[in-house]
């Protein structure tokens, strides 16, 4: 049981990094403006990381309680899925979405 929980936490962390990467990728491909693409590619992941750090990080003082944290995480992963899909990375989006859903359902089962 502890092994599965530990593996899920590792997967969850990797999914968080993938989510931030997908926000950066989508931000870079969102505009043709030479400086705007870099600003959005840096700003979008920073906003996402700030929100994640406030509401979903384990040591945050503002961490959401169990059902709301899961809804928040699924919303953030859903946004990453949507942005990847919109940039033409369909397979990557589906893989991220399926892994995020499976990981979140496993976290709900363990009530992490």
C-alpha distances in whole Angstrom, upper triangle without the diagonal:
4,5,5,6,9,10,11,13,15,15,16,19,20,21,23,25,26,27,29,30,31,33,35,36,37,39,41,41,42,46,49,50,50,49,47,44,43,43,41,39,38,39,36,33,34,35,31,30,32,30,27,27,29,27,23,23,20,23,26,28,29,25,25,23,20,22,24,22,21,24,25,23,24,27,27,25,28,31,29,29,33,34,33,34,38,38,38,34,33,31,29,29,28,25,24,24,22,19,20,19,16,15,16,15,11,12,14,11,9,13,13
4,5,5,6,9,10,11,12,14,15,17,18,20,21,23,24,25,27,29,30,32,33,34,36,37,39,40,41,45,48,49,48,47,45,43,41,42,40,37,36,37,35,31,32,33,29,28,29,29,25,25,27,25,21,20,18,21,24,26,27,23,24,22,20,22,24,22,20,24,25,22,23,27,26,25,28,30,29,29,32,34,33,34,37,38,38,34,33,31,29,29,28,25,24,24,23,19,20,20,17,15,16,16,12,12,15,13,10,13,12
4,5,5,6,9,10,11,12,14,15,17,18,20,21,22,24,26,27,28,30,32,33,34,36,38,39,40,43,46,47,47,45,44,41,40,40,38,36,35,36,34,30,32,32,29,27,30,29,25,25,28,26,22,21,19,22,25,28,28,25,25,24,22,24,26,23,21,25,25,22,23,27,26,24,27,29,28,28,31,32,31,33,36,36,36,32,31,29,27,27,26,23,22,23,21,18,19,19,16,14,16,16,12,13,16,14,12,15,14
4,5,5,6,9,10,10,12,14,15,16,18,20,21,22,24,25,26,28,30,31,32,34,36,37,38,41,44,45,45,44,42,40,39,39,37,34,34,34,32,29,30,31,27,26,28,27,23,24,26,24,21,20,19,22,24,27,27,24,24,22,19,21,23,20,19,22,23,20,20,24,23,21,24,27,25,25,28,30,28,30,33,33,33,29,28,26,24,24,23,20,19,20,18,15,15,16,12,11,13,13,9,10,13,11,10,13,12
4,6,5,6,9,10,10,12,14,15,16,19,20,21,23,24,25,27,29,30,31,33,35,36,37,40,43,44,44,42,41,38,37,37,35,33,32,32,30,27,28,28,25,23,25,24,21,21,23,21,17,17,15,18,21,23,24,20,20,19,16,18,20,17,16,20,20,17,18,22,21,20,23,25,24,24,27,29,28,29,32,33,33,30,29,27,25,24,23,21,19,20,18,15,15,15,13,10,11,12,8,8,11,10,7,10,9
4,5,5,6,9,10,11,13,14,15,17,18,20,22,23,24,26,28,29,30,32,33,35,36,39,42,43,42,41,40,37,36,36,34,31,31,31,29,26,27,28,24,22,25,24,20,20,23,21,18,16,15,18,20,23,24,20,21,21,18,21,22,19,18,21,21,18,20,23,22,20,23,26,24,24,28,29,27,29,32,32,33,29,29,27,24,24,24,21,19,20,19,15,15,17,14,11,13,14,11,10,14,13,11,13,11
4,5,5,6,9,10,11,12,14,16,16,18,20,21,22,24,26,27,28,30,31,33,34,37,40,41,41,40,38,35,34,35,33,30,29,30,28,25,26,27,24,22,25,24,20,21,24,22,19,18,17,20,22,25,26,22,23,22,20,21,23,20,18,21,21,18,19,22,21,19,22,24,22,22,26,27,25,27,30,30,30,26,26,23,21,22,21,18,16,18,16,13,13,15,12,10,13,14,10,11,14,14,12,15,13
4,5,5,6,9,10,10,12,14,15,16,18,20,20,22,24,25,26,28,30,31,32,35,38,39,39,38,36,34,33,33,31,28,28,28,26,23,24,25,21,20,23,22,18,19,21,19,16,15,15,18,20,23,23,19,20,19,17,18,19,16,14,18,18,14,15,19,18,16,18,21,19,19,23,24,23,24,28,28,28,25,24,22,19,19,19,16,14,15,14,10,10,12,9,6,9,10,7,7,11,11,10,12,10
4,5,5,6,9,10,10,13,14,15,17,18,20,21,23,24,25,27,29,30,31,35,37,38,38,36,35,32,31,31,29,27,26,26,24,21,22,23,19,17,20,19,15,16,18,17,13,12,12,15,17,20,20,17,18,18,16,17,18,15,14,17,17,14,15,18,17,15,19,21,19,20,23,24,23,25,28,28,29,25,25,23,21,20,20,18,15,16,16,12,11,13,12,8,10,12,10,8,12,13,11,12,9
4,5,5,6,9,10,11,12,14,16,17,18,20,21,22,24,26,27,29,30,33,36,37,36,35,34,31,29,30,28,25,25,26,24,20,22,23,19,17,20,20,16,17,20,19,15,14,14,17,19,22,23,19,20,21,19,21,21,18,17,20,19,15,17,20,18,16,19,21,19,20,23,23,22,24,27,27,27,24,24,22,19,19,20,16,15,16,16,12,12,15,13,10,12,15,12,12,15,16,14,16,13
4,5,5,6,9,10,10,12,14,15,16,18,20,20,22,24,25,26,28,31,34,35,35,34,32,29,28,29,27,24,24,25,22,19,21,22,18,17,20,20,16,18,20,19,15,15,15,19,20,24,23,20,20,21,19,20,20,17,15,18,17,14,15,17,16,13,16,18,16,16,20,21,19,21,24,24,24,21,20,18,16,16,16,13,11,13,12,8,9,11,10,7,10,12,11,11,14,15,14,16,13
4,5,5,6,9,10,10,12,14,15,17,19,20,21,22,24,26,26,30,33,34,34,32,31,28,27,27,25,22,22,22,20,17,19,19,15,14,17,16,13,14,17,15,12,12,12,16,17,20,20,16,17,17,16,17,17,13,12,15,14,10,12,14,13,11,14,16,14,15,18,19,18,20,23,23,24,21,21,19,16,16,16,14,11,12,12,9,7,10,10,6,8,11,10,9,12,14,13,14,11
4,5,5,6,9,10,11,12,14,16,17,18,20,21,23,25,26,29,32,32,32,30,29,26,25,25,23,21,20,21,19,15,16,18,14,12,15,15,12,13,16,15,12,11,12,15,16,19,19,16,18,19,18,19,19,15,14,17,15,12,14,16,14,12,16,17,15,16,20,19,19,21,24,23,24,21,22,20,17,17,18,15,12,14,15,12,10,14,13,10,12,15,14,12,16,17,16,16,13
4,5,5,6,9,10,10,12,14,15,16,18,20,21,22,24,27,30,31,30,29,28,25,23,24,22,19,19,20,18,15,17,18,15,14,17,17,14,15,19,18,15,14,15,18,19,23,22,20,21,22,21,22,21,18,17,19,17,13,15,17,14,12,16,16,13,15,18,18,16,19,22,21,22,18,19,17,14,15,16,13,10,13,14,10,10,13,13,11,13,16,15,14,18,19,19,19,16
4,5,5,6,9,10,10,12,14,15,16,18,20,21,22,25,28,29,29,28,26,23,23,23,21,18,18,19,17,14,16,17,13,13,16,16,12,15,18,16,13,14,16,19,19,23,21,19,19,20,19,19,19,15,14,16,14,11,11,13,11,8,12,13,10,11,15,15,14,16,19,18,19,16,16,15,12,12,13,10,7,9,11,8,7,10,11,9,10,14,14,13,16,18,18,18,16
4,5,5,6,9,10,11,13,14,15,17,19,20,21,24,27,28,28,26,24,22,21,21,19,16,16,16,14,11,13,13,10,9,12,12,9,11,14,13,11,11,13,16,16,19,18,16,17,19,18,18,17,14,13,15,13,9,11,12,9,8,12,12,10,12,15,15,14,17,19,19,20,18,18,18,14,14,15,14,10,12,14,11,9,12,14,11,12,15,15,14,17,19,19,18,15
4,5,5,6,9,10,11,12,14,15,17,18,20,23,25,26,25,24,23,20,19,19,17,14,14,15,13,10,12,14,11,9,13,14,11,13,16,16,14,13,16,18,18,22,21,19,20,22,21,22,21,17,17,18,16,13,15,15,12,11,14,14,11,13,16,15,14,17,19,18,20,17,18,17,14,14,16,14,11,13,15,13,12,15,16,14,15,19,18,17,20,23,22,22,19
4,5,5,6,9,10,10,12,14,15,16,18,21,24,25,24,24,22,19,18,19,17,14,15,16,13,11,14,15,12,12,15,16,13,15,19,18,16,16,19,21,21,24,23,21,22,24,23,23,22,18,17,18,16,13,14,14,11,9,12,12,9,10,13,12,11,14,16,15,16,13,14,14,10,10,13,11,8,11,13,11,10,14,15,13,15,18,18,18,20,23,23,23,20
4,5,5,6,9,10,11,12,14,15,16,20,22,24,24,23,21,18,18,18,15,13,13,14,11,8,12,12,9,9,13,13,11,13,16,16,14,15,18,20,19,23,21,19,19,21,21,20,19,16,15,15,13,10,11,11,8,6,9,9,6,8,11,10,9,13,14,14,16,13,14,15,11,10,13,12,8,10,13,11,9,13,15,13,14,17,18,17,19,22,22,22,20
4,5,5,6,9,10,11,12,14,15,18,21,22,21,20,18,16,15,15,12,10,10,11,8,5,8,10,7,7,11,11,10,12,15,15,14,14,18,19,19,22,20,19,20,22,22,22,20,17,17,18,15,12,14,13,10,9,12,11,8,11,13,11,11,15,16,15,17,15,17,17,14,13,16,15,12,14,17,15,13,16,19,17,17,21,21,20,22,25,25,24,21
4,5,5,6,9,10,11,12,14,17,19,20,20,19,17,14,13,14,12,9,10,12,10,7,11,13,10,11,14,15,14,16,19,19,18,18,21,23,22,25,24,23,23,26,25,25,24,21,20,21,18,16,16,16,12,12,14,12,9,11,13,11,10,14,15,13,15,13,15,15,12,12,15,14,11,14,17,15,14,18,20,18,19,22,23,22,24,27,27,27,24
4,5,5,6,8,10,11,12,15,18,19,19,19,17,14,14,15,12,9,11,13,10,8,12,13,11,12,16,16,15,17,20,20,18,19,22,24,24,27,25,23,24,26,25,25,23,21,20,19,17,15,15,14,11,10,11,9,6,8,10,7,6,10,11,10,12,10,12,13,9,9,12,12,10,12,15,14,13,16,18,18,18,21,23,22,24,27,27,27,25
4,6,5,6,9,10,10,14,16,17,18,17,14,12,12,12,9,7,9,9,6,5,9,10,8,10,13,13,13,16,18,18,17,18,22,24,22,25,23,22,22,25,25,24,22,20,19,19,16,14,15,13,10,10,11,8,6,9,10,7,8,11,11,11,14,12,15,16,13,12,15,15,12,14,17,17,15,18,21,19,19,23,24,23,25,28,28,27,25
4,5,5,6,9,10,12,15,15,15,14,12,9,9,10,7,4,6,8,6,6,9,11,10,11,14,15,15,17,19,20,20,20,24,25,24,27,25,24,25,28,28,28,25,23,23,22,19,18,18,17,14,14,15,12,10,13,13,10,10,14,13,11,14,13,16,17,14,14,18,17,15,17,20,19,18,21,23,22,22,26,27,26,28,31,31,30,28
4,5,5,6,9,11,13,15,15,15,13,10,10,12,9,6,9,11,10,9,13,14,13,15,18,18,18,20,23,23,22,23,26,28,27,30,28,27,28,30,30,29,27,25,24,24,21,19,19,18,15,14,15,13,10,12,12,9,8,11,11,8,11,10,13,15,12,12,16,16,14,16,19,19,18,21,23,23,23,26,27,27,29,32,32,32,29
4,5,5,6,9,12,14,15,15,12,9,11,12,9,7,11,11,9,10,13,14,13,15,18,18,18,21,23,23,22,23,27,29,27,30,28,27,27,30,29,28,26,24,24,22,20,19,18,16,14,14,13,11,9,10,10,6,6,9,8,6,10,10,13,15,12,11,15,16,14,15,19,19,18,21,23,23,23,26,28,27,29,32,32,32,30
4,5,5,8,11,11,12,12,9,6,8,8,5,4,8,8,7,9,11,12,12,14,16,17,18,20,22,22,22,23,27,28,27,29,27,27,27,30,30,29,27,25,25,23,21,20,20,18,15,15,16,12,11,13,12,9,10,13,11,10,13,13,16,19,16,15,19,20,17,19,22,22,21,23,26,25,25,28,30,29,31,34,34,33,31
4,6,7,9,10,10,10,8,5,6,8,6,5,8,10,10,11,13,15,15,17,19,20,21,23,25,26,25,26,30,31,29,32,30,30,30,33,33,33,30,28,28,27,24,23,23,21,18,18,19,16,14,16,15,11,12,14,13,10,13,14,17,19,17,16,20,21,19,21,24,24,23,26,28,27,28,31,32,31,33,36,37,36,33
4,6,8,10,11,12,10,7,9,11,9,8,12,13,12,14,16,17,17,19,22,22,23,25,27,27,27,28,32,33,32,34,32,32,32,35,34,33,31,29,29,27,25,24,23,21,19,19,18,15,14,15,14,10,10,12,10,7,10,11,15,17,15,15,19,20,19,20,23,24,23,25,28,28,28,31,33,32,34,37,37,37,35
4,7,9,11,12,9,7,10,11,8,9,12,12,11,13,16,16,16,19,21,21,22,25,26,26,27,28,32,33,31,34,31,31,31,34,34,32,30,28,28,26,24,23,23,20,18,18,18,14,14,15,13,10,11,13,10,8,12,13,16,19,17,16,20,21,20,21,24,25,24,26,29,28,28,31,33,33,34,37,38,37,35
4,6,8,9,7,6,9,10,9,10,13,14,13,16,18,18,19,22,23,24,25,27,29,29,30,31,35,36,34,36,34,34,34,37,37,36,33,32,31,30,27,27,26,24,22,22,21,18,17,19,17,13,15,16,13,11,15,17,19,22,21,20,23,25,23,24,28,29,27,30,32,32,32,35,37,36,37,40,41,40,38
4,6,9,8,7,10,12,11,12,15,16,16,19,21,21,22,24,26,27,28,30,32,33,33,34,38,39,37,39,37,37,37,40,40,39,37,35,35,33,31,30,30,27,25,25,25,21,21,22,20,16,17,19,15,13,16,18,21,24,23,22,26,27,26,27,31,31,30,33,35,35,35,38,40,39,41,44,44,43,41
4,6,5,6,9,10,10,12,14,15,16,19,20,20,22,24,25,26,28,30,31,32,33,34,38,38,36,38,36,37,37,40,41,40,37,36,36,34,31,31,31,28,26,27,26,23,22,24,22,19,20,21,18,16,19,21,24,27,25,25,29,30,28,29,33,33,32,34,37,37,37,40,41,40,42,45,46,44,42
4,6,6,7,9,11,12,13,15,16,18,20,21,23,24,25,27,28,30,31,33,33,34,37,38,36,38,37,37,38,41,42,41,38,37,37,35,33,32,32,30,27,28,28,24,23,25,24,20,21,23,20,18,21,22,25,28,26,26,29,30,28,30,34,34,33,35,38,37,37,40,42,41,43,46,46,45,42
4,6,5,6,9,10,11,12,14,16,17,18,20,22,23,24,26,27,29,30,31,31,35,35,33,36,34,34,36,39,40,39,36,35,35,34,31,30,31,29,26,27,27,24,22,25,24,20,21,23,21,19,22,23,26,29,26,26,30,30,28,30,33,33,32,35,37,36,36,39,41,39,41,44,44,43,41
4,5,5,6,8,10,10,12,14,15,16,18,20,21,22,24,25,26,28,29,29,33,34,32,34,32,32,33,36,37,36,33,32,32,31,28,27,28,25,23,24,24,20,20,22,21,17,19,21,18,17,20,21,24,27,25,24,28,28,26,27,31,31,29,32,35,34,34,37,38,37,39,42,42,41,38
4,6,5,6,9,10,11,13,14,15,17,18,20,21,23,24,26,27,28,28,32,33,31,33,31,31,32,35,36,35,32,30,31,29,26,26,26,24,21,22,22,18,17,19,18,15,16,18,16,13,17,18,21,23,21,21,24,25,23,25,28,28,27,29,32,31,31,34,36,35,37,40,40,39,36
4,5,5,6,8,10,11,12,14,16,17,18,20,21,23,24,26,26,27,30,31,29,31,30,30,31,35,35,35,32,30,31,30,27,26,26,24,21,22,23,20,18,21,20,16,17,20,18,16,19,19,23,25,22,22,26,26,23,25,29,28,27,30,32,31,31,35,36,34,36,39,39,38,36
4,6,5,6,8,10,11,12,14,15,16,18,20,21,22,24,25,25,29,29,27,29,28,28,29,33,34,33,30,29,29,28,25,24,26,23,20,22,22,19,18,21,20,17,18,21,19,17,21,21,24,26,24,23,27,27,24,26,29,29,27,30,32,31,31,34,35,34,36,39,39,37,35
4,5,5,6,8,10,10,12,14,15,16,18,19,21,22,23,24,27,28,26,28,26,26,27,30,31,31,28,26,26,25,22,22,22,20,17,18,19,15,14,17,16,13,15,18,16,14,18,18,21,23,21,20,23,24,21,22,26,26,24,27,29,28,28,31,33,31,33,36,36,35,32
4,6,6,7,9,11,11,13,15,16,17,19,21,22,22,22,26,27,25,28,26,26,27,30,31,30,28,25,26,25,22,21,22,20,16,17,18,15,13,16,16,12,13,16,15,13,16,16,19,21,18,18,21,22,19,21,24,24,22,25,27,26,26,30,31,30,31,35,34,33,31
4,6,6,6,9,10,11,12,15,16,16,19,20,21,21,24,25,23,25,24,24,26,29,30,30,27,25,26,25,22,21,22,20,17,18,20,16,15,18,18,15,16,19,18,17,20,19,22,24,21,20,24,23,21,22,26,25,23,26,28,26,26,30,31,29,31,34,34,33,30
4,6,5,6,9,10,10,12,14,15,17,18,19,20,23,24,21,24,22,22,24,27,28,28,25,23,24,23,20,19,21,19,15,17,19,15,15,18,18,15,17,20,18,17,21,21,23,25,22,21,24,24,21,22,26,25,23,26,28,27,26,30,31,29,30,34,33,32,29
4,5,5,6,9,10,11,12,14,16,17,17,18,22,23,21,23,21,21,22,25,26,25,22,20,21,20,17,16,17,15,12,14,15,11,11,14,14,11,13,16,15,15,18,18,20,22,19,17,21,21,18,19,22,22,20,22,25,23,23,26,28,26,27,31,31,29,27
4,5,5,6,8,10,10,12,14,15,15,15,19,20,18,21,20,19,20,23,24,24,21,19,20,19,16,15,16,15,11,13,14,12,10,14,15,12,13,17,17,16,19,18,20,21,18,17,20,20,16,18,21,20,17,20,23,21,21,24,25,24,25,29,28,27,24
4,5,5,6,9,10,10,12,14,15,15,18,19,17,19,18,18,20,23,24,25,22,19,21,20,17,16,18,17,13,15,17,15,14,17,18,16,17,21,20,19,23,22,24,25,21,20,23,23,20,21,24,23,20,23,25,23,22,26,27,25,27,30,29,28,25
4,6,5,6,9,10,11,12,14,14,18,18,16,18,16,16,17,21,22,22,19,17,19,18,14,14,17,14,11,14,16,13,13,17,17,15,17,20,19,19,23,22,24,25,22,20,23,23,20,20,24,23,20,22,25,23,22,25,27,24,25,29,29,27,24
4,5,5,6,8,10,11,11,12,16,17,15,17,15,15,16,19,20,20,17,14,16,15,11,11,13,11,8,10,12,10,10,14,14,13,15,18,18,18,21,20,21,22,19,17,20,20,16,17,20,19,16,18,21,19,18,22,23,21,22,25,25,23,21
4,5,5,6,8,10,10,10,13,14,13,15,14,14,15,19,19,20,17,15,16,16,13,12,15,14,10,12,15,13,12,16,17,16,17,20,21,21,23,22,23,24,20,19,22,21,17,18,21,19,17,19,21,19,18,22,22,20,22,25,24,23,20
4,5,5,6,9,10,10,14,13,11,13,12,12,14,18,19,20,17,15,17,17,13,13,16,15,12,15,17,15,15,19,20,18,20,23,23,23,26,25,26,27,24,22,25,24,21,21,24,23,19,22,24,21,20,24,25,22,23,27,26,23,21
4,5,5,6,8,9,13,14,11,13,10,10,11,15,16,17,14,12,14,13,10,10,13,12,9,13,15,13,14,17,18,17,19,22,22,23,26,24,25,26,23,21,23,23,19,19,22,21,18,20,22,20,18,21,22,20,21,24,24,21,19
4,5,5,5,6,10,11,10,12,10,9,10,14,14,15,13,10,12,12,9,8,12,11,8,11,14,13,13,16,18,17,19,21,22,23,25,23,24,25,21,20,22,21,17,17,20,18,15,17,19,16,15,18,19,16,18,21,20,18,16
4,6,6,5,8,9,7,10,9,8,11,14,16,17,15,12,14,15,12,11,15,15,12,15,17,17,16,20,21,21,22,25,26,26,28,26,28,28,24,23,25,24,20,21,23,21,18,20,22,19,17,21,21,18,20,23,21,19,16
4,6,6,9,9,6,7,6,6,9,12,15,16,13,11,14,15,11,12,16,15,13,16,18,18,18,21,23,22,24,27,27,28,30,29,30,30,27,25,27,26,23,22,25,23,20,21,23,21,18,22,22,19,20,23,22,19,17
4,6,9,10,7,8,6,4,5,9,11,12,9,7,10,11,8,9,13,12,11,14,16,16,17,20,21,21,23,25,26,27,30,28,28,29,26,24,25,25,21,20,22,21,17,19,21,18,16,19,20,16,17,20,19,16,14
4,6,9,7,10,8,5,6,9,10,11,10,6,9,10,8,7,11,12,11,12,15,16,16,18,20,21,22,24,26,26,28,26,27,27,24,22,23,22,18,18,20,18,15,16,18,15,13,16,16,13,14,17,16,14,11
4,6,5,9,9,6,9,11,12,15,13,10,12,14,12,11,14,15,13,15,18,18,18,21,23,23,24,26,28,28,30,28,28,28,25,23,25,23,20,20,22,19,16,18,19,16,14,18,18,14,16,19,17,15,12
4,6,9,10,7,10,11,12,15,14,11,13,16,14,13,16,18,16,17,21,21,21,23,26,26,27,29,31,31,33,31,31,30,27,26,27,25,22,22,23,20,18,19,20,16,15,18,17,13,15,17,15,13,10
4,7,9,8,11,13,14,17,16,13,16,18,16,16,20,20,19,20,24,24,24,26,28,28,29,32,33,34,36,33,34,33,30,29,30,29,25,26,27,24,21,23,24,20,19,22,21,17,19,21,18,16,13
4,5,5,9,11,14,16,15,12,15,17,14,15,18,19,17,19,22,22,22,25,27,27,28,31,32,32,35,33,33,33,30,28,30,29,25,25,27,25,21,23,24,21,19,22,22,18,19,22,20,17,15
4,6,9,11,14,17,15,13,17,18,16,17,21,21,20,22,25,24,25,28,29,29,31,33,34,35,37,36,36,36,33,31,33,32,28,28,30,28,24,26,27,24,22,24,24,20,21,24,22,19,16
4,6,9,12,14,12,11,14,15,13,14,18,18,17,20,22,22,23,25,27,27,29,31,32,33,35,33,34,34,31,29,31,30,26,26,28,26,23,24,25,22,20,23,23,19,20,23,21,18,16
4,7,9,12,10,8,11,13,11,12,15,15,15,17,20,20,21,23,25,25,27,29,30,31,33,31,32,32,29,27,28,27,24,23,25,23,19,20,22,19,16,19,19,16,16,19,18,14,12
4,7,8,6,5,9,10,8,10,13,14,14,16,18,19,20,22,23,24,26,28,29,31,33,31,31,31,28,26,27,26,23,22,23,22,18,19,20,18,15,17,18,15,14,17,17,13,12
4,6,6,6,9,10,10,12,14,15,16,18,19,21,22,24,25,27,28,30,31,33,35,33,32,32,30,27,28,27,24,23,24,22,19,19,20,18,14,16,17,13,12,15,14,11,10
4,6,5,6,9,10,11,12,14,16,17,18,20,21,22,24,26,27,28,30,32,33,31,30,30,28,26,25,25,22,20,21,20,17,16,17,15,11,12,13,10,8,11,11,7,8
4,6,5,6,9,10,11,12,14,15,16,18,20,21,22,24,26,27,28,30,32,30,29,29,27,24,24,24,21,19,19,19,16,14,16,15,11,12,13,11,9,12,13,9,11
4,5,5,6,9,10,10,12,14,15,16,18,20,21,22,24,25,27,29,30,29,28,28,26,24,24,24,21,19,20,20,16,15,17,16,12,14,16,13,11,15,16,12,12
4,5,5,6,9,10,11,12,14,15,17,18,20,21,23,24,26,27,29,27,26,27,24,22,22,22,19,17,18,17,14,14,16,14,10,12,14,11,10,14,14,11,10
4,5,5,6,8,10,10,12,14,15,16,18,20,21,22,24,26,27,25,24,24,22,19,19,19,16,14,15,14,11,10,12,11,7,9,11,9,8,11,12,10,10
4,5,5,6,9,10,10,12,14,15,16,18,20,21,22,24,26,24,23,24,22,19,19,19,16,14,16,16,12,11,14,13,10,11,14,12,11,14,16,13,13
4,6,5,6,9,10,11,12,14,15,17,18,20,21,23,25,23,23,23,21,18,19,19,16,14,16,16,12,12,15,14,11,13,16,13,13,17,17,15,14
4,5,5,6,8,10,11,12,14,15,17,18,20,21,23,21,21,21,18,16,16,16,13,12,14,13,9,10,12,11,8,11,13,11,12,15,16,14,12
4,5,5,6,8,10,10,12,14,15,16,18,20,21,19,18,19,17,14,14,14,11,9,11,11,8,7,11,10,8,10,13,12,12,15,16,15,14
4,5,5,6,9,10,10,12,14,15,16,18,20,19,18,19,17,14,15,16,13,11,14,14,11,11,14,14,11,14,17,15,15,19,20,18,17
4,5,5,6,9,10,11,12,14,15,17,19,17,17,18,16,13,15,15,12,11,14,13,10,11,15,14,12,15,17,16,16,20,20,19,17
4,5,5,6,9,10,11,12,14,15,17,15,15,15,13,10,11,11,8,7,10,10,7,8,12,11,10,13,15,14,15,18,19,18,17
4,5,5,6,9,10,10,12,14,16,14,13,15,13,9,10,12,9,7,10,11,9,9,13,13,12,14,17,17,17,20,21,20,20
4,5,5,6,9,10,10,12,14,14,14,15,13,10,12,14,11,10,13,14,12,13,16,16,15,18,20,19,20,23,24,23,22
4,5,5,6,8,10,11,13,11,12,13,10,8,10,11,8,8,12,12,10,12,15,15,15,18,20,19,20,23,24,23,22
4,6,5,6,9,10,11,9,9,10,8,5,7,9,7,6,9,11,9,11,14,15,14,17,19,19,20,23,24,24,23
4,5,5,6,9,10,10,9,12,11,7,9,12,10,9,13,14,13,14,17,18,17,20,22,22,23,26,27,26,26
4,5,5,6,9,9,10,12,11,8,11,13,11,11,15,16,15,16,19,20,19,22,24,24,25,28,29,28,27
4,5,5,7,5,7,9,7,5,9,11,9,10,13,14,14,16,18,19,19,22,24,24,25,28,29,29,27
4,5,5,5,5,8,8,6,8,11,10,10,13,15,15,16,19,20,20,22,24,25,26,28,30,30,29
4,5,7,8,12,11,9,12,15,14,14,17,19,18,19,22,23,23,25,27,28,29,31,33,32,31
4,6,8,11,11,10,13,15,14,15,18,19,19,21,23,24,24,27,29,29,30,33,34,34,32
4,6,9,9,9,11,13,14,15,17,19,19,21,23,24,25,27,29,29,31,33,34,34,33
4,6,5,6,9,10,11,12,14,15,16,18,20,21,22,24,26,26,28,30,31,32,30
4,5,5,6,9,10,10,12,14,15,16,18,20,21,22,24,25,27,28,30,31,30
4,5,5,6,9,10,11,12,14,15,16,18,20,21,22,24,26,27,29,29,29
4,5,5,6,8,10,11,12,14,15,16,18,20,21,22,24,26,27,27,26
4,5,5,6,9,10,10,12,14,15,16,18,20,21,22,24,26,26,25
4,5,5,6,8,10,10,12,14,15,16,18,20,21,22,24,25,24
4,5,5,6,8,10,11,12,14,15,16,18,20,21,23,24,23
4,6,5,6,8,10,10,12,14,15,16,18,20,21,21,20
4,6,5,6,9,10,10,12,14,15,16,18,20,20,19
4,5,5,6,8,10,11,12,14,15,16,18,19,19
4,5,5,6,8,10,10,12,14,15,16,18,17
4,5,5,6,8,10,10,12,14,15,16,15
4,5,5,6,9,10,10,12,14,15,15
4,6,5,6,9,10,11,12,14,14
4,5,5,6,9,10,11,12,11
4,5,5,6,9,10,10,9
4,5,5,6,9,9,10
4,5,5,6,8,9
4,5,5,6,5
4,5,5,7
4,6,8
4,6
4
